[in-house]
Amino acid sequence: MKATPKPRERIDSLLRRFKKMCEKDGLVKDIKRNMHYESPSEKRRRTNVKRERQAVKDRLALRAQGRQRGG
């Protein structure tokens, strides 16, 4: 990943732009996740928890849509 400085750009704004690029690309999350070894069972548990949370969010969104329609 490379952030080239624009003409007359200050170092702090260049660094801020670079950090945003890294965050947008998911680099920071990936590095933090790979800092420690995670066993396959831990990965499965994490993905299952993520799926459950998403399912709850989806159910709540559907319920909210039904209320908005007057149902």
WOWOFEN-V251785 format. One record per pair of residues at least 24 apart in sequence whose ideal C-beta (glycine too) atoms are under 7 Angstrom apart, sorted by the first residue. I is the first residue (numbers start at 0). J is the second residue. D is the distance in whole Angstrom. If there is no record, write none. Layout:
i->{I I}
j->{J J}
d->{D D}
This chain:
i->{0}
j->{24}
d->{7}
